[in-house]
Amino acid sequence: MAVYDIFLKNQHSNKIAQMMVKNNYRLFDYLIKAFLSQKSNIKVLEIGPGKGYFKDAVVQIKHRNK
């Protein structure tokens, strides 16, 4: 898994990381609205490997809705 090791070791700058979280925040918000509008019975959302930007966006949405 040499390619993925390189991906994990090379961190983005803080500005790029913030942009990635913001983009993933919008993506997650869109996905949730699309699935809710279809009254889908989806119970699992597989987000796969990455640097955690999508997870950070989900956490932000979770805290926003408290």
Protein Blocks (a to p, Z undefined) as FASTA:
>chain_A
ZZmmmmmmmccdfklmmmmmmmmmmmmmmmmmmmmmnopabfbdcebjaehlmmmmmmmm
mmmmZZ
